[in-house]
Amino acid sequence: MHLLLRLLFLTLLVFTSDTFGQTVHFFQTDWGRTISWDAFCKKTADAGYDGIEIWFPGNPKNQEELKIALKKYNLKVGFINGTNKSISFKESLKSFTNHLKTLTSWSPAYINSHTGSDFYSFEQNKAFIDAANKISKNTNIPIYHETHRGRFSFNLPDTKIYLEKIPELKLNLDISHWMVVHESLLEQQNNELEYILKRTQHLHARVGHAEGPQVNDPEAPEWKKAVNRHLDIWEKIIREHWKTNKTFTITTEFGPAGYMPTLPYTQVPVADQCKANLYMMATIKKRMNIE
């Protein structure tokens, strides 16, 4: 009897360790923010987010307000860094590296990098990737390189080449960019995507389609196929990550008017950005069975 109870206990222990405790931390974008840091952080926390993803404020006063608000509402922060393509390569690499050092001094949950340029050579883009990866290793702060139009990672085939040649390269997959670049939902590229999914450590949860990087409203029935395609890809990534790490991070990143389609003349957005992002968080939680 005692042996049977012990075996039952061990079975339950193994089952629990393999299936419980896995979670997703959700970050809200401040893209389009028009309210104070305090008001934005309160709204974000009240909505059930774990943190915010933002460009670092340049004004010292805004930096202090941000720091106070993050602590007050118990929110994590993920910062965005980017390659400045409007200045020389040498100047841009120096600025990129120095700014990463500033961001890591805040001990963020992660840094999302808009890295390099689609007009740079492989070696030039690699210099930015290497600089980021070195800082990440030295500080133990994850730095993810976003799949983004205009960057080294603007399409699937080129990104795969970088991944094959740079083992330390980790991605933030915003596959909405690739949907429009490749003018498809990439349904014929599942084998190619498998390699990408295994190197993805963070997600931007925005739904794109063959003719644009953002559907007007993810709840609209005409976008059901696109939404489900993104969810299928995201679920594979999350479950792959959960095999070695119980926590995954996602930023809901539907953009404001201008990125979101607007009505002609009035420029009124055709949907609600905040509502779209909340919908994506709720949908992913339901899909992944997260409380």
ZAZA-382529 format. One record per residue: residue in one letter; x, y, z negated of N, C-alpha, C, CB in turn. Coordinates in pm, whole numbers, plus 50000, padded with zeros to 5 digits. Glycine has a CB too. Layout:
AXYZXYZXYZXYZ
...
END
This chain:
M500834987950000500005000050000500875012650000499065000049878
H501915012549910502795024249902503525026550034503805022549789
L503905015650102504605016750229503685022750335505125002950273
L502415018350334501445023550431501215038450410500115015950421
L501105042550281500895056750251502085065050295500645058650101
R503275059450275504495066650313504565068250464505755059250262
L504215057650537504215058450683503185068550732503925044650744
L502015068750665500965078250702501445092550678499685075550622
F502125094650565502635108050533503655112650636503265108050392
L504565103650675505585107150773504975110050909506615095850786
T503945102350944503255104751071502605118451073502195093951096
L501925121850962501285134950952502315146150955500445135950825
L503465143850894504525154050890505045156751031505675149550798
V505285146051105505775147551242504725154451327506135133951303
F503475150351312502385156251390502255171051360501055148951361
T502355174551233502225188551194503355196851251502185189851043
S504595191851241505735199751288505715201651438507025193051247
D505085192551512505065193351657503895201651711505015179651715
T502845203051633501635209051690501145221351617500555199051692
F501705224351501501255235951425502395245851408500705231751289
G502035258051378503035268351354503475275651479504205262251289
Q503015271251596503375277951720502475290151739503265268251842
T503075301051782502275313251794502835322151902502225320651661
V502095332651931502515343052025502405356451954501655342852154
H503455364451962503395378151913503075387252031504725382251843
F502025395052015501565403752123502015418052100500045403152135
F502535424052207502975437952205502095446052301504485439252243
Q501765458152258500955466952342501845477452407499845473652259
T501645479952535502375490452604501865504152561502265488752756
D502775513952558502325527752532502215535552662503305534852435
W502275528552774502175534452906500865542452916502235523453016
G500975555252942499795563752951499355569552818498675556053010
R500135567352713499765572252579499645587452579500795567752474
T498545592452519498315606952509498095611352365497115610952594
I498195602052271497955605152130499265604052052496875595752070
S499245608251927500455608051845500915593751819500215615251712
W502165592351775502675579151740501855572951627504145579851700
D501485580951530500695575751418499355570551467500485586651312
A498665578351549497345574251599497475562051690496675585751675
F498515561851772498695550651863499005537851786499825553651964
C499895538751688500255526851611499085521751528501445529951519
K498285530851475497095526651399496125519251491496395538951335
K495885524851608494975518651705495495504951747494805527751829
T496805504051766497425491451807497295480851698498895493651841
A497595484651574497505475251462496065470851439498075481551334
D495135480351446493715477151426493205467351532492865489951429
A493805467851650493375458951759493955444851746493785464851893
G494865442951650495415429551627496755426851691494455419651674
Y497415437151740498735435251798499805433851690499085446851891
D500915427751729502055426151638503085437151656502715412551659
G503055443951771504055454251797503725462351919505405448051811
I504645471351955504495479752072505745478752158504225494552032
E505575480552290506715480852381506765494652445506615469652489
I507915501552433507975515652472509355519252527507645524552352
W509405530352601510655537152630511035545152506510555546252757
F512295545352473512765552252353512535567252366514255549152329
P511885573452268511655587952277512955595752265510685592452167
G513125605752351514375613252353514455623952245514555619652485
N513295628752200513265639352100513465633651959511925647052107
P514435638751882514675633551746513445634051657515775641351681
K512625644551672511405645451591510455634051624510715658951614
N510305630951753509455619751794510005606451747509295619651946
Q511325605351744511965593151695511615590851548513485593951713
E511655601451469511335600251327509865596851307511685613151254
E509005603051385507565600151376507285585651414506755609751468
L508005580851516507845566951557508275557451446508655564251685
K509425560251386509945551651280508975550851162511315556851232
I508405562251126507445562751015506185554751049507065577350981
A505685556551171504455549751213504635534551220503995555051349
L505785530151271506045515651279506035509351140507385513051348
K506665515951046506715510850909505335511450843507715518850825
K504625522350864503315524350802502325513550845502765538050838
Y502365509750973501385500151025501985486251046500805505251156
N503205484350995503855471150997503905465351138503115461550904
L504415473251231504505469051370505955467051412503835479251461
K506175456951495507475454951557507585464351678507685440051599
V508815465951728508995473851849509895466551946509575487651814
G509505467152073510345462652183510635474752269509665451052265
F511895477052299512265488752378512485485052525513535495252320
I512335494952611512625493352754513885501452787511405498052841
N514755495452864515935502452914515965500853065517255496952848
G516565510253135516565509253280517805514853346515375516053335
T518115509553462519195514853545518705527453616519675504253648
N519455538253603519135550753671519705550053812519695563153594
K518825548953912519265547254050519525560554120518225539454128
S519285571754049519435584854112520845590654094518415594354054
I521695583754017523075588353997524035577554048523345591453846
S525325580454045526295570954099526295557954020527695577054099
F526725547254085526765534154020527565534653891527365523754114
K528745540653895529615541253778528955548753663530935547753815
E528365560353694527685568253591526485560853536527255581953647
S525765554253625524555547053583524895535453491523795541953706
L525945528053523526345516753439526755521553300527505508853505
K527455532653294527875538253164526665542653083528835550153185
S525735549653148524535554353079523675542553031523705563353172
F523525532653116522765520553085523325513652961522775510853205
T524645512052957525305505252847525205513152717526775502752881
N525455526252725525385534652605523985534952547525845548852637
H522985535352635521605535852585521205522752519520635539152699
L521715511652572521445498752508521995498552365522055487352590
K523165504652346523755505152213522885513352118525165510952219
T522305524152169521385532152088520155524052049520955544752163
L519605516752145518385508952119518655497752018517845502952250
T519785491052029520055479951937520255484951794521295472251983
S520625497551776520815502951642519505503451564521425516951649
W518385502551637517065502251572516625488051537516025508651664
S517405478151572517065464051549515675460451603517145460851399
P515445462851731514135459551788513935444451799513985465951926
A512685440351819512395426151837513055420951965510875423651842
Y513155429552066513785426252194513945439052273512945415652274
I514685438252382514805449152478514455443752615516235455452477
N513565450652683513165447052819513905456152916511605448152838
S514645450153009515515457853097515045458253241516905452253092
H514905470553294514695472753437516095473853498513805485853466
T516595462753546518035461553572518395462753719518525448353520
G519385471453746519975472253879519055478253984520375458753922
S519305474454108518555479954221518515469854334519175493254268
D517425470054410517325461354527518285465854638515895461154579
F518915477654624519885482354722521335480754674519625496754755
Y521525475654552522875472754504523335459154555522915473054349
S524645457354559525215444254593525025434854475526725445554631
F525275422054500525195412254392526135416054279525525398154444
E527365419754313528365422854210527975435354130529735424954274
Q527385445254196526945457154124525815453754026526465467954224
N524835446254072523745442253982524265433453868522665434754060
K525195424853901525765415953799526465423953690526755406053864
A527055435353725527725443653625526735448553519528425455553692
F525545452253561524505456453466524035444553381523315462753540
I523825433353445523385421353373524425417153271523105409753471
D525685416953311526765412953221526875422453102528095412353296
A526735435553128526825445253019525715442952917526735459653074
A524505440452967523375437852878523555424852800522075437452957
N523985414552869524165401652804525265401952697524485391052908
K526305409752721527375411152622526865417952496528555418952681
I526095428552513525525435752398524535426852324524835448852443
S523755419252398522795410052336523515399652250521935403152443
K524605394352303525365384252229525985390052103526445378252318
N526505402352113527185408651999526225413151890527975420552047
T525005416351927524035421751831522975411451789523335433951889
N522915400351863521895390051840520485395551863522005384551697
I520365405351950519065410851989518775406252132519035426551977
P517665399552156517365394852291517215406452389516075386352290
I517845404952505517655414552614517165406652735518975422452646
Y515965409852778515345402752890515335411853013513895398352854
H515565405853129515625413353254514315411153329516855409053341
E513585421953348512225420953402512235418753553511435433453369
T511375409753599511165408053742510325419853789510465394253776
H510925428253871510325441353899510695445854039510765451853795
R509755451554110510045457454241511075468654226508745462854307
G511985469354321513015479654317514245475754238512445492054261
R514215464254172515355459654091515995447254155514895456453945
F517045441854090517695430054147516725418454160518895425854062
S515705418554074514775407354060513455409854132514495404853913
F513525417154245512285421354312511565410054384512575432254410
N512245398954405511555387654468512035374454409511775387754620
L511325363954441511625350854383512945344954433510495341254412
P513205344154565514445337654611515705344254560514475337354761
D515755357654561516955364554514517155362754364516885379254548
T516055363254289516155361454144516705347654112514775363554077
K516295337654186516785324054163518305323254183516075314154257
I518815330554281520265330754305520995336454184520605339154432
Y520475347454129521085353454010521055343853893520375366653972
L519935336853876519805327453765520805315953778518385321953759
E520995311253901521925300153924523375304253897521795295154067
K523705316853922525085321353909525395327753773525395331154019
I524345331153697524545337353566523755329453462524105352553568
P524355319653400523645310853306523025318153188524575300353254
E523605329653147523105336853030521895345753061524215345452971
L521545346753188520465355653229519105350553182520455357153381
K518395359153107517055355653058516055365553117517005355752902
L514885360553153513905368853222512725372853135513395361753343
N512235384753163510865388453129510115387253261510755403253065
L509235377653271508525375253397507285383953405508155360453411
D507325393753494506115401053533505825396753675506295417053521
I505125385653685504925379353816503945387053903504445365153799
S503245396953845502345405153925503115412254036501625415553835
H504385415954011505205422354113505455412854231506545426954053
W505745400354199506035390754305504805387254387506635378154247
M503625387754324502405384754400502255394154518501175385654309
V502535407054494502375416754603503585416454696502195430954547
V504795414454643505995413754729505865402254829507265411954643
H505385390754780505265378954866503875377454927505605366454786
E503005387154900501635387454956500905374254938501685391055103
S500995369054816500305356454786500285354354636500985344454857
L499525344454592499555340354452500625329654429498175335054410
L501505328054527502655318754517502215304354493503595323154405
E501075300854545500545287354524501355276654599499095286754568
Q502105280754701502925271154776504355270754723502925274854925
Q504605277854614505975279054563506145273354422506405293454565
N505325263754387505395258354251506745252054218504305248054231
N507355245454315508665239454290509725250054263509095230654408
E509695260854341510635271854321510385278754186510525282054435
L509125279854149508775286554024509225278853902507285288654018
E509305265653911509685257553795511015262253737509775242753835
Y511955265353822513275269853777513165283253706514255270853896
I512305291953759512095305153700511455304053562511215313853793
L510465295453551509695294253426510595290153309508565284153443
K511545281553336512415276553229513385287153178513185264453277
R513575297853254514495308453213513765320853164515415312053329
T512455319553149511635330853105511455330652954510275330753175
Q511745341952889511655342952744510605352952697512995346752687
H510035360352790509045370652756508135372352878509735384252715
L506935377152854505985379252963505385393252958504865368852958
H505135398853075504245410253089502935404853145504865421453181
A501895405953065500605400053103499765410353179499855395152977
R500135411953305499315419853397499005411053516500035433253440
V497835412153572497405403553682497535411253814495955398553661
G498345405753904498475411554036497755403054139499935413154072
H497865407254265497245399654373498035402154501495735403654392
A497605396454611498395396754734498595410854789497745388254839
E497755420154751497865433654806498155444254701496615437154878
G498445440054579498725450054477499205443854346497505458354452
P499915451654263500455446454137499485446754020501675454154101
Q498255451654044497295452153933495875451553987497495464953848
V495145441153946493725440653982493015452053909493085426753947
N491905456653965491245468153902490625464753767490175473553993
D490115452653750489515448553623489595433453612488035453453613
P490405428253519490595413653509489325406053472491665410753409
E488315413153421487055406453386486125404853505486355414153276
A486375411953614485495411453730485575397653796485875422453832
P484415391953833484395378153887485215376454015482975374053914
E485365386954094486105385554219487595382954197485935397854304
W488075385354073489485383054044489735370253964490045394853968
K488715361953952488835349953870489985340953918487525342053873
K490135339354047491195330754100492575336254064491055329354252
A492745349254079494045355454047494335354453898494055370254091
V493325357053814493505356253669493895342153628492225360653595
N493175332353680493465318453643494845313953691492395309153701
R495255318953807496595315553856497675320953761496815321253998
H497505333353717498465338953622498445331253490498155353753597
L497255327953442497135320653316497805306953323495665319153277
D497655300153436498295287153453499825288353441497925281053589
I500375298653505501815300853502502265304653361502225311753603
W501535313853300501905318253165501855306853065500975329553119
E500825298253076500715287152982501905277652994499405279453005
K502345274853115503505266153134504735272053065503795264153284
I504905285153081506065291853021506015291152869506135306453066
I504855294252813504705294252667504945280352610503305299352627
R504345270152673504495256552621505935251752635503545246952694
E506615255652741508035252052757508855258652646508555256352896
H508555271352617509285278552512509035272452375508885293452512
W507805268452351507435262752222508165249652190505945260252218
K508755243452289509495231052264510725233652176509925224652397
T511265245752183512485249052108512325261052015513615251652204
N511275268752033511075280751952509585282551929511685293352020
K509175283751804507755284051771507075297351805507565281251624
T507855307751829507255320851855507625325851994507715330951749
F506605330152067506805336052200506265350252196506095327552311
T506815359052283506365372952285505785376652421507525382352249
I504715384652416504005389052536503625403752521502735380452561
T503805411252628503305425052633502115425552727504425434952677
T500985430352679499865432852769500145446152838498475433152692
E500185446152973500735457753042499915462553161502115454653088
F498605462453147497795469353247498075484253234496265466253230
G498305490853347498695504853346497535514453357499645507353457
P497805527453335496785537853337496475542453479497235549653252
A495595552353487495215558253616496465562153694494295570453596
G496435558953822497605560953906498185547553943498665569653835
Y498385539253841498735525253864497435517353875499655519653750
M496525520153783495175514853797494485522553909494385515953663
P493745515753996493035522654103492075533254048492265512554189
T491945544154123491045555054083490085558254197491855567654044
L488995564954162488035569354262488615581354339486675573054196
P488315582354468488835593754545488265606954496488505591954692
Y489055617354511488715631054474488715633454323487355634554531
T487945625454249487855627754104489035621854029486565621654051
Q489705611654087490815604554023490415597653893491955614153996
V489155594553880488655587253764489035572553777487105588853749
P489665566653675490045552453683488795543653694490885548253561
V488915532853771487755524353795487495514553682487925516853925
A488435513653586488245504853470488965510953351488785490453499
D488815504553236489395509453112490685501953082488385507952994
Q491815509153079493125502953057493185495452925494215513453061
C492755501852817492815495652685491965482952681492335505552578
K490775483752738489875472252742490495460652821488515476252804
A491175463752932491825453453013492925446452934492395459453141
N493715454252861494815448352783494295439952667495735459252729
L493255444752601492645436852493492045423852547491565445052421
Y491445424652664490875412852727491955402452756490135416652856
M493125407052804494195397652835494715391052708495335404752907
M494855398852600495315392952475494315382352426495515403852368
A493035385652428492015376252381491955363752468490645383052378
T492105365552597492035354352691493205344852672491995359352834
I494405350352653495585341852630495465334552497496875350452634
K494995341552395494815335052264493845323352275494315345352160
K492765325352346491775314652364492385303152442490525319952437
R493105306252547493715296052632494725287752554494395302552753
M495485294252468496545287552393496085282852255497735296852379
N494815284852226494245280552098494965286951980494295265352086
I495135300251991495805307951886494755315751809496885317451945
E494845315351677493905322751594494165337751603494005318051448
END
